[in-house]
């Protein structure tokens, strides 16, 4: 399969020659080692964003500021990611993907190391902004980087494996890093994270293949991307899905208290995490061939879990099942829509996924804000109102996804050029046959 006249390949045994550029004519295969290494990048990316939330009391005491100001360190990171993603991804599109990744990992490491040693709140905020900027570029770039290493029919699998780092970071990495912060101190936690990032940077420099950047033109600019109806539909689905999940996930502790969940927040997060990991593993196998059914299924499961919370509250077994189902629905959230966007464009996938990534981050902030309004108006019934809000978002998103047959197709072919032809007929056309 050719990309800009060249074939990018990754050896199937995972041995990528010292980061050399892939040579034309080589067969493309899926390397678990290479994509696992890319998953480690998203793993530390999500940890860099969320680690302050696990040691909030310790950072409050250590810096002598309020919990609200420490919480702001997470919010400003996400805000920087949302604001700078599109312009910086566009500005760096021509840069070699591996070179850019090295620069981003250096930024992540520097951000965490300076936070670890600084006593100035202003300096720490500046470093969190730096980390957020790096994340805003990294999330869309790493997904597009991965898709350029495999054939089109493996794009979904590649993105799923890469983005599994996000799920594993939330379900496993954050609890481990929080334990480190509580036992050794919050500054030690940031140092450990910085060292892990440096180790990943060294491995990436040695083993990741070099992929040249692309030129940004009028046909692949952010404005051109959002003019596509299919992209707008995916962005709408992203907003509804993220609002459905994060609207209530942000206040999951209050949900546990409201329903009287047996086992408390610890068990709820554990069950949720197990469901997330399972769905990520399963979706990697089916996402390319069954994208729309997967999205519809995950949205439906999410809606069912919310309905179970409302109908059965903390009833043993049923409420535990509800958290498991919610975790199942949450696992491939990032992957599904990045894959869908990637299949809509042939060039500058980084730009398209940066638009989706910005909408994702903005959706989190909007959902959190809406949930806060509901809680502020009625603290007792506010959590229940948030669950209803999530259920409504899941329901609307499910309907849109069910009818978006052309947008959420399994093929990356643009149907606009072959209006009226069936899926099979399109792929029989000589100009769309795979390169041999």
Secondary structure, DSSP 4 states (H G I P E B T S, - for coil): --BTTB-----TTS--GGGPBPPTTPPP---HHHHHHHHHHHHHHHHHHHHHHHTHHHHHHHHT--HHHHHHHHHHHHHHHHHHHHHHHHHTTTS-HHHHHHHHHHHHHHHHHHHHH---HHHHHHHHHHHHHHHHHHHHHHHHHHHTTS-GGGHHHHHHHHHHHHHHIIIIIHHHHHHHHHHH-HHHHHHHHHHHHHHHHHHHHHHSPB-------TTSSHHHHHTSHHHHHHHHHHHHHHHHHHHHHTTHHHHHHHHT-TTHHHHHHHHHHHHHHHHHHHHHHHTTT-HHHHHHHHHHHHHHHHHHHHHHTT-TTHHHHHHHHHHHHHHTHHHHHHHHHHTT-SS-HHHHHHHHHHHHHHHHHHHHHHHHHHHHH-TTTHHHHHHHHHHHHHHHHHHHHHH-TTTT-SS---GGGGTT--HHHHHHSGGGSPP-
